[in-house]
Amino acid sequence: MQTFLRMVEFLTLGLWLGADAFLSFVVAPGAFATLGNRDAAGMMVGFALGRLHIIGMALSVVFLLARLVRGQAFGGAAWFVTGFVALMVVLTAVSQFTVSRRMATLRAEMGSVQATPENDPRRVEFNGLHQRSVMFEGAVLLLGLSAMCLLVRETAVRP
């Protein structure tokens, strides 16, 4: 049972990290490079990001449950892995339910982000929220990589 639960931990965290990296380094740049219309690319990336957030939050619940059942949730250095994943969930939820939601509202108000002047207050707010979203995703990726490294170390140390 312990081996199965460890496999679930690695699988859920690996899926979340892989999806996040793929979106960040392949889908988003590819959408903006090939679609030609920044508004359409932004809508596509926003759609994919929303799905990634929901999937990530679901995977985190499975991860944390496996960790809890395995008895590795809070003991010693194991706390860091659990804490990093919990922080990933918090950042993802804030990004999804506040930042992304507000960006969608501003996008609808502007009609076209690309056609809205850079000094328009809505565009200024949108650009700031976009930067915050990128920072959240970067932090989630770094926390996830850190958690994975610690998870590997934990597995190597414990038979």
Secondary structure, DSSP 8 states (H G I E B T S, - for coil): -HHHHHHHHHHHHHHHHHHHHHIIIIIHHHHHHHS--HHHHHHHHHHHHHHHHHHHHHHHHHHHHHHHHHT-SSSTTHHHHHHHHHHHHHHHHHIIIIIIHHHHHHHHHHS-TTTS-TTSHHHHHHHHHHHHHHHHHHHHHHHHHHHHHHHHHHHHH--
